[in-house]
Amino acid sequence: MVDSFCRDRAPASCWSPAVLLGCRAKHLSTYPLGRNRVSAGSTRADVGPSSIEKEGMVMLFVGDDWAQDHHDVYLMDEAGTRLGGGRLAEGLTGIGQLHEMIAAHADEPGEVIVGIEKDHGLWVGALVASGYQVYAINPMAVARYRDRHRMSGAKSDAADAKLLADLVRTDRHNHHPLDGDSGQVEAIKVLARTHQNLIWLRTRQINTLRAGLLEYYPAALEAFPNLGDRDRDRDALTVLHRAPTPEQGARLSLSKIAAALKAGGRSRYIEERSRQIQAALRGEHLRAPDAVTTAYGAATSATIAMITELNHQISALETQLAQSFRTHPDADIYLSQPGIGVILGARVLGEFGDDPNRFTNAKCRKNYAGTSPVTVASGRKRAVMARHVRNQRLYDALDRWAFATLKTSPGARTFYDHHRAAGDTHHQALRALANRLVGILHGCLRHHTAYNEDTAWGHRTLTAA
């Protein structure tokens, strides 16, 4: 019954929330234009020719300029003629109104192409689930396109919606439609990014703690020179929790210091380390006024409490991230790569995604990773430089991966040494190695095979010989 209403372009009020949001019901159509949605687990490649542009098909172009609580939309045909538009509320009501506007001009979801400056969120998920072709356009690219239409600098949300519709009408061949990653890899991406965010937040708090101690408690920095190393700073956190001021630190006995070290998890060299800490805390140093020292002591206690809780949350997220990553079908391929563990593998998988059709070849994956160089040529000038416009989270993970392979892969070590001998700096050689590793990973994923040292580096050994 619902499908028949939809084919007649019923108003949005006839749709259930599940239908309007494009949920993947098994027996109920979730397409606002009356077509059956792809079953759960299917990829974009399984949808068939109905989901792509066919010769003779009349296309509808939609520009969507989003904000936190509303969307400005603009509909146009292939000639650029305005067919409709307006401001829609964020949420179920707004997406229903958008479906109704589109249904007045299109019969099939494959006829609808949407341009929006966002690649995630409930609204974008509803657009993709409805079968529309969605292009997530980089806001910087949109700003450049805006200059093509006007040089005055004028800007409005409605004008940006029209700009996005025009962009996907005339220049979509220069952009990529939204990728069809699985929900599982999206979950891994969320966990991996949150885990990394907490680590960055912890680093900022450690720096705050170090800066505060420098102002009033130099003995603490002398006692704990490795403050900031997650595996070594537990001693500092437990001792400074009990003695946040120089006076309290100087009064600590060996037994209290030893008890604090045991509480922090230390099991070896406790007596020796206790004597070292006591000697440092009882050393002579400049003192701040009592009122200032008391204030800094309170600030130190608060910062230590935050760092301690961050450590607990980071450990909890690591456990959940590892569980999610290990259940992914590609986990074994990632873990077979030299130098990759569970956390690093989860970061790389989350940022690359698991859509098998996203990267046409290894070069495309390298370009996305930011490891391949970029050529800048104009007239008689030509320069080959590092690619700085990139996914920084992914590049950071690849840089760590490349460094880790130096001790686990003889072929990677030889490759790195060759670049160093040719005059590359450490980071240049690591970037070249990461570029090579991305190509190896692409081949393993494409052929569904685990990493093999001889296959990956054997041809280079033969060439050198």
Summary of the structure (lengths in Angstrom):
residues: 465
radius of gyration: 28.6
end to end distance: 72.2
largest distance: 86.3
contacts: 1421
relative contact order: 0.07
helix: 58%
strand: 9%
